[in-house]
Amino acid sequence: MRPIRRAASPIDSDYDDYTKAKPALIGRLGSYCSYCERPIKTNLAVEHIQPKAGDDGHPELIGRWTNFLLACVNCNSTKKDKKVDLDKLLIPDRDNTFRAFQYTEDGKISVSTRLTSPESSYAQASLELVGLDKKMLRALDANGVQVEIDRVSQRMQAWVKAQTAETMIQQQPQNNLLKDMAIGWAISEGFFSIWLTVFANCPNMKLRLIRAFKGTEESGCFDMETGSPITPAPNPDDLSLGGKV
């Protein structure tokens, strides 16, 4: 999960229609799911951190800016009306969620081995909340070719693209046009955390990536000289139960 800063609401009161917050959220965070990091051009939803309805719903927060993120249909439908204990979960608007997870070329996301025991339980609960620990769904087209339809396979695809870019830049480390092209690929492909993982040994590219994805540098979760994650998260907007990781 990419750490983000939503910052202060663009209006002085709660939204009378929460869908009206979508343009401002996209403007500050980009057109990406706040959980799985996929780029979503259509059907990107305003997601309520605390659910709107159900036994654990918070109808009083339906129009509250600080309760909004963006979500794809997969993450949104998996999370649905589940109970959200902010003290037992890691949320990208208040924790350094990049540091909490590790990404591998097989498309899997797992809990980082750097976390303490309580932090690990929070991270695992966060994966389960939106189904980021689900296995790959395999589907074939009419010609028997596998179709990339789920989040695992799409992460694998992004890893290949990032690794290709990283290899080219290693071969031509002074080529800024190549670096700009790689950033363009990253913005198009999404999956910020995968790109930052692949470029772990290239501080210059890490800084470019952090600056390129809206709301990421603003989170304060990265050292803007080295690109290394800062923990605990600074939680600049002083959000409830933030800064756990």
C-alpha positions as CSV (number, residue, x, y, z in Angstrom):
1,M,0.0,0.0,0.0
2,R,1.3,3.4,-1.0
3,P,1.4,5.9,1.9
4,I,-0.5,9.0,1.0
5,R,-1.6,12.4,2.4
6,R,-5.1,13.5,1.6
7,A,-4.6,16.8,3.5
8,A,-7.4,19.2,4.6
9,S,-10.8,19.1,3.0
10,P,-11.4,21.4,0.1
11,I,-14.7,22.4,1.7
12,D,-15.6,23.7,5.1
13,S,-18.2,21.1,6.0
14,D,-19.1,17.5,5.3
15,Y,-20.1,16.5,1.8
16,D,-23.9,16.3,1.2
17,D,-23.0,13.7,-1.5
18,Y,-19.8,11.9,-0.9
19,T,-19.3,11.1,-4.6
20,K,-18.6,14.9,-5.1
21,A,-15.3,14.3,-3.2
22,K,-14.0,12.1,-6.0
23,P,-12.4,14.8,-8.2
24,A,-10.5,16.3,-5.2
25,L,-9.4,12.9,-4.1
26,I,-8.1,12.0,-7.5
27,G,-6.4,15.4,-7.8
28,R,-4.5,14.8,-4.6
29,L,-3.9,11.0,-4.7
30,G,-4.1,10.1,-8.4
31,S,-6.4,7.6,-10.1
32,Y,-5.2,4.6,-8.1
33,C,-6.9,2.3,-5.6
34,S,-5.6,3.3,-2.2
35,Y,-5.3,-0.3,-1.2
36,C,-4.0,-2.5,-4.1
37,E,-2.4,0.5,-6.0
38,R,-3.9,-0.4,-9.4
39,P,-4.6,2.4,-11.8
40,I,-8.3,2.7,-12.3
41,K,-9.6,4.9,-15.1
42,T,-13.3,4.1,-14.6
43,N,-15.3,2.8,-11.7
44,L,-12.9,4.1,-9.1
45,A,-15.0,4.6,-6.0
46,V,-14.9,7.0,-3.1
47,E,-14.2,4.5,-0.4
48,H,-15.3,4.9,3.3
49,I,-12.5,3.8,5.7
50,Q,-15.2,3.3,8.4
51,P,-18.1,1.6,6.6
52,K,-21.3,3.5,5.8
53,A,-23.7,0.8,6.8
54,G,-24.0,-2.6,8.5
55,D,-23.7,-3.6,12.1
56,D,-20.4,-1.7,12.4
57,G,-21.5,1.2,10.1
58,H,-20.8,4.9,10.8
59,P,-23.5,6.9,9.1
60,E,-22.3,10.0,10.8
61,L,-19.1,9.8,8.7
62,I,-20.7,9.3,5.3
63,G,-19.7,12.8,4.2
64,R,-16.5,13.2,6.2
65,W,-13.4,14.0,4.1
66,T,-11.1,12.3,6.6
67,N,-13.1,9.0,6.1
68,F,-12.5,8.9,2.3
69,L,-10.0,7.0,0.2
70,L,-10.2,5.7,-3.3
71,A,-10.9,2.0,-4.1
72,C,-11.3,-0.4,-7.0
73,V,-14.3,-2.7,-7.2
74,N,-12.3,-5.7,-5.9
75,C,-10.9,-4.0,-2.8
76,N,-14.2,-2.2,-2.1
77,S,-16.4,-5.3,-2.4
78,T,-14.0,-7.3,-0.3
79,K,-13.8,-4.7,2.5
80,K,-17.6,-3.9,2.2
81,D,-19.1,-3.4,5.6
82,K,-16.4,-5.1,7.7
83,K,-15.6,-3.7,11.1
84,V,-12.6,-1.4,11.0
85,D,-10.6,-1.0,14.1
86,L,-8.1,1.7,13.3
87,D,-6.0,0.7,16.3
88,K,-5.5,-2.8,14.8
89,L,-5.1,-1.9,11.1
90,L,-2.6,-0.1,9.0
91,I,-4.2,2.5,6.7
92,P,-2.3,4.3,4.0
93,D,-3.4,7.8,5.0
94,R,-1.9,7.5,8.5
95,D,0.7,4.7,8.6
96,N,3.8,4.0,6.6
97,T,2.2,1.1,4.7
98,F,5.1,0.8,2.3
99,R,7.3,-0.3,5.1
100,A,4.7,-2.7,6.4
101,F,4.7,-5.1,3.4
102,Q,7.1,-6.8,1.1
103,Y,6.5,-7.4,-2.6
104,T,7.9,-10.2,-4.7
105,E,8.1,-11.0,-8.4
106,D,5.5,-13.8,-8.1
107,G,2.9,-11.1,-7.4
108,K,2.5,-11.8,-3.7
109,I,2.3,-9.3,-0.9
110,S,3.4,-10.4,2.5
111,V,4.0,-8.9,5.9
112,S,7.4,-7.4,6.2
113,T,9.9,-9.3,8.4
114,R,11.0,-5.9,9.8
115,L,7.8,-5.4,11.9
116,T,7.4,-6.2,15.5
117,S,4.8,-8.8,16.6
118,P,2.0,-6.3,17.2
119,E,2.8,-4.5,13.9
120,S,2.8,-7.8,12.0
121,S,-0.7,-8.6,13.2
122,Y,-1.9,-5.2,12.1
123,A,-0.3,-5.7,8.7
124,Q,-1.9,-9.1,8.2
125,A,-5.3,-7.8,9.2
126,S,-4.9,-5.0,6.7
127,L,-4.1,-7.5,3.9
128,E,-7.2,-9.6,4.8
129,L,-9.4,-6.5,5.1
130,V,-9.3,-5.9,1.3
131,G,-8.2,-9.3,0.1
132,L,-4.6,-8.5,-0.9
133,D,-3.6,-12.0,0.3
134,K,-6.0,-13.7,-2.2
135,K,-4.4,-16.3,-4.6
136,M,-4.2,-15.7,-8.3
137,L,-7.3,-16.3,-10.4
138,R,-6.5,-18.2,-13.6
139,A,-8.5,-17.5,-16.7
140,L,-7.8,-18.3,-20.4
141,D,-9.1,-16.5,-23.5
142,A,-10.5,-18.3,-26.6
143,N,-7.0,-19.1,-27.7
144,G,-6.0,-20.7,-24.4
145,V,-3.8,-17.7,-23.4
146,Q,-3.9,-16.6,-19.8
147,V,-5.7,-13.3,-19.3
148,E,-4.4,-10.9,-16.6
149,I,-7.7,-10.4,-14.7
150,D,-6.7,-10.3,-11.0
151,R,-4.5,-8.3,-8.8
152,V,-1.8,-10.9,-8.3
153,S,-1.2,-11.4,-12.1
154,Q,-1.3,-7.6,-12.6
155,R,1.3,-7.2,-9.9
156,M,3.5,-9.7,-11.7
157,Q,3.0,-7.8,-15.0
158,A,4.0,-4.5,-13.3
159,W,7.1,-6.2,-11.8
160,V,8.3,-7.3,-15.2
161,K,7.8,-3.8,-16.6
162,A,9.7,-2.2,-13.6
163,Q,12.5,-4.7,-13.9
164,T,12.9,-4.0,-17.6
165,A,13.1,-0.3,-16.8
166,E,15.6,-0.9,-14.0
167,T,17.8,-3.0,-16.3
168,M,17.9,-0.4,-19.0
169,I,18.7,2.4,-16.5
170,Q,21.5,0.3,-15.0
171,Q,23.0,0.0,-18.5
172,Q,22.7,3.8,-19.1
173,P,22.7,5.4,-15.6
174,Q,23.2,9.0,-17.0
175,N,20.3,8.8,-19.4
176,N,17.7,11.1,-17.9
177,L,15.3,10.6,-20.8
178,L,15.3,6.9,-20.1
179,K,14.5,7.7,-16.4
180,D,11.7,10.0,-17.5
181,M,10.3,7.2,-19.7
182,A,10.4,4.8,-16.7
183,I,8.5,7.2,-14.6
184,G,5.9,7.5,-17.3
185,W,5.6,3.7,-17.4
186,A,5.2,3.6,-13.6
187,I,2.5,6.2,-13.6
188,S,0.6,4.3,-16.3
189,E,1.1,0.8,-14.8
190,G,0.5,1.8,-11.1
191,F,1.7,-0.4,-8.3
192,F,4.0,2.2,-6.8
193,S,5.3,-0.1,-4.1
194,I,6.5,-2.6,-6.7
195,W,8.4,0.0,-8.6
196,L,10.0,1.3,-5.4
197,T,11.0,-2.2,-4.4
198,V,12.5,-3.0,-7.8
199,F,14.5,0.3,-7.7
200,A,15.6,-0.2,-4.1
201,N,19.2,0.3,-4.9
202,C,18.7,3.4,-7.0
203,P,18.1,6.4,-4.7
204,N,17.6,8.8,-7.6
205,M,14.8,6.8,-9.2
206,K,13.2,6.2,-5.8
207,L,13.0,10.0,-5.3
208,R,11.6,10.4,-8.8
209,L,8.9,7.8,-8.1
210,I,8.0,9.3,-4.7
211,R,7.6,12.7,-6.3
212,A,5.7,11.4,-9.3
213,F,2.8,9.7,-7.4
214,K,0.5,12.3,-6.0
215,G,0.2,12.6,-2.3
216,T,3.2,10.3,-1.6
217,E,6.0,12.8,-0.8
218,E,3.4,14.8,1.1
219,S,2.8,11.9,3.5
220,G,6.2,12.5,5.0
221,C,6.9,8.7,5.0
222,F,10.1,8.9,2.9
223,D,13.4,10.6,3.4
224,M,13.6,12.9,0.4
225,E,17.4,12.6,0.2
226,T,17.7,8.9,0.1
227,G,14.1,7.6,-0.6
228,S,14.2,5.4,2.5
229,P,11.0,4.9,4.5
230,I,10.5,6.9,7.7
231,T,8.9,5.2,10.6
232,P,6.7,5.7,12.4
233,A,4.7,7.7,9.9
234,P,4.7,11.4,10.7
235,N,0.9,11.5,10.3
236,P,1.0,15.3,9.4
237,D,-2.8,15.7,9.7
238,D,-2.9,14.1,13.1
239,L,-5.4,11.5,12.1
240,S,-6.8,9.2,14.7
241,L,-4.6,6.3,15.7
242,G,-2.0,7.2,13.0
243,G,1.7,6.6,13.1
244,K,1.6,3.0,14.3
245,V,4.3,2.0,11.7
